[in-house]
Amino acid sequence: MKHIVSYTNFRQYMLDFYEEKKRTSAFSWREFNKLAGFTSPNYLKLVCDGKSKLSKTKVSAVAQAMNLAGYEETYFELMVSFDNAKEERRQREILLEMDRMAREHKARLVDGDAFEFYQSWEYPVLRELAPMMPGANPSEMAAACNEDVSAEDVSRILKFLVKRGFLKSEGDKVYTQTEKTVIASKEALPLAIRSMHKEMAGYAQKAVDKYPAGERHFLGITMGVNEELYGKVVEELENCCRRINALTANSENLDQVYRMNIQFFPFTKKV
């Protein structure tokens, strides 16, 4: 099975551990529970199936039952803490610490890339801007941005984008985009994207007054929907985004970076 620092979901790790032990011996859920100090022969199966939580007081015993010690036990505890965390801020802190440990022990979590790429507007904007400005230095790129960013940050972010494969360096200060998309676990990616949505919504609010009508376009509809219509509207919006993305992807001589937000959310409870 994979090394523990390749996981972000403790339930999947426990299930893979169980399957591996069962494959090579007469291991059972009863024995697994007994090793971890549980009287119920089925409790850990319920945990793996997502039907029960693993309490903080039992984490160490379960880790030891799987022969985890040192940083491996710490990493397992972090995975459980992430699952139990209620606040988005705390979930983010835990996943970043897991990513730090994974890199320290020669593994890489794509979740770390997702968090870094989506942590601020500079990352996706510079990914678009850098290929438009061949030969430009970081201070020139910083000056081209409508929001404040330092040349030092531009330089650091460009190095990240190249190292992680979001940009390709074609020579001195010349960049091209790769086709790479951000891939992460089902736990991490929504958390990372939510952070980006919140930030971009704030910039959209400022853009209403910051730019003249000829440079920005806002529209909105307030409508009644039901569950079926909601699904149809979402599908139409996603199709629209795909068409716009294809349109921009096949265009040349681009000279500016724009952000498009599409927001569709409830203003009332169901009646």
C-alpha positions as CSV (number, residue, x, y, z in Angstrom):
1,M,0.0,0.0,0.0
2,K,1.0,3.6,-0.4
3,H,3.0,5.4,2.2
4,I,0.8,7.2,4.8
5,V,1.9,10.7,3.7
6,S,0.4,10.1,0.3
7,Y,-3.1,10.1,2.0
8,T,-5.4,12.9,3.1
9,N,-8.3,10.7,4.2
10,F,-7.7,8.6,7.3
11,R,-10.6,6.3,6.6
12,Q,-9.1,5.4,3.2
13,Y,-5.8,4.7,4.9
14,M,-7.3,2.5,7.5
15,L,-9.3,0.6,4.9
16,D,-6.2,0.1,2.7
17,F,-4.3,-1.1,5.8
18,Y,-7.1,-3.6,6.6
19,E,-7.2,-4.9,3.0
20,E,-3.5,-5.3,2.9
21,K,-3.4,-7.2,6.2
22,K,-6.3,-9.4,5.1
23,R,-4.6,-10.2,1.8
24,T,-1.5,-11.5,3.5
25,S,-3.0,-13.1,6.7
26,A,-6.2,-14.1,8.4
27,F,-6.8,-10.6,9.6
28,S,-10.3,-9.6,10.5
29,W,-12.3,-6.6,11.7
30,R,-12.6,-8.3,15.1
31,E,-8.8,-8.6,15.4
32,F,-8.3,-5.0,14.2
33,N,-10.7,-3.7,16.9
34,K,-9.2,-5.9,19.6
35,L,-5.7,-4.6,18.8
36,A,-7.0,-1.0,19.1
37,G,-8.7,-1.7,22.4
38,F,-12.4,-1.7,21.2
39,T,-14.9,-4.2,22.6
40,S,-17.1,-3.9,19.6
41,P,-15.9,-6.2,16.8
42,N,-17.3,-3.9,14.1
43,Y,-16.6,-0.3,15.3
44,L,-13.6,0.4,13.1
45,K,-15.5,-0.9,10.0
46,L,-18.2,1.7,10.8
47,V,-15.5,4.3,11.0
48,C,-14.1,3.3,7.6
49,D,-17.6,3.3,6.1
50,G,-18.1,6.9,7.4
51,K,-20.9,5.8,9.7
52,S,-19.0,6.7,12.9
53,K,-16.3,9.2,14.0
54,L,-12.9,8.3,15.5
55,S,-12.6,10.2,18.8
56,K,-9.5,12.1,19.7
57,T,-8.9,9.9,22.7
58,K,-8.8,6.7,20.5
59,V,-6.6,8.0,17.7
60,S,-3.3,6.9,19.3
61,A,-4.5,3.4,20.1
62,V,-5.7,2.9,16.5
63,A,-2.4,4.3,15.1
64,Q,-0.4,1.9,17.3
65,A,-2.7,-1.0,16.1
66,M,-1.5,-0.2,12.6
67,N,2.2,-0.1,13.8
68,L,2.5,3.7,13.3
69,A,5.0,5.6,15.3
70,G,6.8,8.9,15.2
71,Y,5.9,11.2,12.4
72,E,3.6,8.5,10.9
73,E,1.5,8.6,14.0
74,T,1.5,12.4,14.0
75,Y,0.4,12.4,10.4
76,F,-2.4,10.0,11.1
77,E,-3.6,12.2,14.0
78,L,-3.6,15.2,11.6
79,M,-5.8,13.3,9.1
80,V,-8.3,12.5,11.9
81,S,-8.2,16.1,13.2
82,F,-8.9,17.4,9.7
83,D,-12.0,15.1,9.5
84,N,-13.2,16.3,12.9
85,A,-12.5,20.0,12.3
86,K,-15.5,22.2,11.9
87,E,-13.9,25.6,10.9
88,E,-12.6,26.1,7.4
89,R,-9.6,28.0,8.8
90,R,-8.6,25.0,11.0
91,Q,-9.1,22.6,8.1
92,R,-6.8,24.7,6.0
93,E,-4.1,24.8,8.7
94,I,-4.2,21.1,9.1
95,L,-3.9,20.3,5.4
96,L,-1.0,22.7,5.0
97,E,0.8,21.0,7.9
98,M,0.2,17.6,6.3
99,D,1.6,18.9,3.1
100,R,4.7,20.2,4.9
101,M,5.3,16.8,6.5
102,A,4.7,15.0,3.2
103,R,7.4,17.1,1.4
104,E,9.7,16.7,4.4
105,H,9.5,12.9,3.9
106,K,10.0,13.0,0.2
107,A,6.4,12.7,-0.9
108,R,4.2,15.3,-2.5
109,L,0.5,16.0,-1.9
110,V,-1.3,17.7,-4.8
111,D,-3.4,19.3,-2.0
112,G,-0.5,21.6,-1.2
113,D,-0.4,22.8,-4.8
114,A,-4.2,23.4,-4.7
115,F,-4.0,25.5,-1.6
116,E,-1.0,27.5,-2.8
117,F,-2.5,28.1,-6.3
118,Y,-5.9,29.2,-4.9
119,Q,-4.7,31.1,-1.8
120,S,-4.6,34.4,-3.6
121,W,-5.5,36.2,-6.8
122,E,-1.8,36.6,-7.8
123,Y,-1.4,32.9,-8.8
124,P,-4.0,32.5,-11.5
125,V,-3.6,36.1,-12.7
126,L,0.2,35.7,-13.1
127,R,-0.3,32.4,-14.9
128,E,-2.3,34.4,-17.5
129,L,-0.2,37.5,-17.5
130,A,3.3,36.1,-17.7
131,P,2.9,34.7,-21.3
132,M,1.6,38.1,-22.4
133,M,4.7,39.9,-21.3
134,P,7.8,38.0,-22.8
135,G,11.0,39.5,-21.5
136,A,9.3,41.5,-18.7
137,N,10.9,41.4,-15.2
138,P,8.9,40.9,-12.0
139,S,8.6,44.6,-11.2
140,E,7.1,45.2,-14.7
141,M,4.6,42.5,-14.1
142,A,3.8,43.8,-10.7
143,A,3.2,47.3,-12.2
144,A,0.8,45.8,-14.8
145,C,-1.5,44.4,-12.0
146,N,-4.4,46.6,-10.9
147,E,-4.1,45.2,-7.3
148,D,-1.0,45.7,-5.2
149,V,1.7,43.0,-5.5
150,S,5.4,43.3,-4.9
151,A,8.1,42.3,-7.4
152,E,9.4,39.9,-4.8
153,D,6.1,38.1,-4.6
154,V,5.8,38.0,-8.4
155,S,9.2,36.4,-8.6
156,R,8.3,33.8,-5.9
157,I,5.0,33.0,-7.6
158,L,6.5,32.6,-11.0
159,K,9.0,30.1,-9.6
160,F,6.2,28.1,-8.0
161,L,4.2,28.1,-11.2
162,V,7.1,26.8,-13.2
163,K,8.2,24.3,-10.6
164,R,4.7,22.9,-10.2
165,G,4.1,22.8,-14.0
166,F,1.5,25.5,-14.4
167,L,3.9,27.5,-16.6
168,K,6.9,26.5,-18.7
169,S,10.0,28.6,-19.0
170,E,11.0,29.0,-22.6
171,G,14.1,31.1,-21.9
172,D,15.0,34.3,-20.1
173,K,11.8,35.8,-18.8
174,V,9.7,34.1,-21.4
175,Y,6.8,31.8,-20.3
176,T,4.1,29.7,-21.9
177,Q,1.1,28.0,-20.3
178,T,0.9,24.3,-19.8
179,E,-2.4,22.4,-19.9
180,K,-2.0,21.4,-16.3
181,T,-5.1,21.8,-14.1
182,V,-5.1,21.8,-10.3
183,I,-5.9,18.3,-9.0
184,A,-6.5,17.6,-5.4
185,S,-8.5,15.3,-3.0
186,K,-12.2,15.7,-2.7
187,E,-11.6,17.0,0.8
188,A,-9.0,19.7,-0.1
189,L,-10.1,21.1,-3.5
190,P,-13.5,22.5,-2.5
191,L,-11.9,24.0,0.6
192,A,-9.2,25.7,-1.5
193,I,-11.6,26.9,-4.1
194,R,-14.0,28.4,-1.5
195,S,-11.1,30.6,-0.3
196,M,-10.6,31.8,-3.9
197,H,-14.3,32.5,-4.4
198,K,-14.4,34.6,-1.2
199,E,-11.5,36.7,-2.2
200,M,-12.6,37.2,-5.8
201,A,-16.1,38.2,-4.7
202,G,-14.5,41.0,-2.7
203,Y,-12.6,42.3,-5.7
204,A,-15.8,42.1,-7.8
205,Q,-17.5,44.3,-5.2
206,K,-14.8,46.9,-5.5
207,A,-14.8,46.7,-9.3
208,V,-18.3,48.1,-9.5
209,D,-17.0,51.6,-8.5
210,K,-13.3,51.1,-9.5
211,Y,-13.7,50.7,-13.2
212,P,-15.9,52.6,-15.7
213,A,-18.9,50.7,-17.3
214,G,-17.0,50.3,-20.6
215,E,-14.3,48.2,-18.9
216,R,-16.5,45.9,-16.7
217,H,-19.8,44.2,-17.3
218,F,-22.2,43.3,-14.5
219,L,-25.7,41.8,-14.8
220,G,-28.0,39.8,-12.5
221,I,-31.4,38.1,-12.4
222,T,-33.6,37.4,-9.4
223,M,-35.8,34.5,-10.2
224,G,-38.0,31.7,-8.7
225,V,-36.7,28.1,-9.1
226,N,-37.4,24.6,-8.0
227,E,-35.0,21.7,-7.7
228,E,-35.3,20.6,-11.3
229,L,-34.9,24.1,-12.6
230,Y,-31.9,24.7,-10.3
231,G,-30.1,21.8,-12.0
232,K,-30.9,23.1,-15.5
233,V,-29.7,26.6,-14.7
234,V,-26.4,25.2,-13.2
235,E,-25.9,23.1,-16.3
236,E,-26.5,26.1,-18.5
237,L,-24.0,28.2,-16.6
238,E,-21.3,25.4,-16.7
239,N,-21.8,25.0,-20.5
240,C,-21.5,28.8,-20.8
241,C,-18.2,28.8,-18.9
242,R,-16.9,25.9,-21.1
243,R,-17.8,27.9,-24.3
244,I,-16.1,31.0,-23.0
245,N,-13.0,29.0,-21.9
246,A,-12.7,27.5,-25.4
247,L,-13.1,30.9,-27.0
248,T,-10.3,32.4,-24.9
249,A,-8.1,29.3,-25.2
250,N,-8.1,29.5,-29.0
251,S,-7.4,33.3,-29.2
252,E,-4.1,35.0,-29.9
253,N,-2.5,38.4,-29.2
254,L,-4.1,38.6,-25.7
255,D,-3.2,41.8,-23.8
256,Q,-5.1,41.9,-20.5
257,V,-6.2,39.5,-17.7
258,Y,-9.9,39.6,-16.7
259,R,-11.8,37.7,-14.0
260,M,-15.3,36.4,-14.5
261,N,-17.4,35.5,-11.5
262,I,-20.8,33.8,-11.9
263,Q,-22.8,33.7,-8.7
264,F,-26.1,31.8,-8.3
265,F,-27.3,31.5,-4.7
266,P,-30.5,31.4,-2.7
267,F,-32.1,34.5,-1.1
268,T,-34.9,32.7,0.6
269,K,-35.7,29.3,2.2
270,K,-37.8,26.8,0.3
271,V,-41.5,27.5,0.7
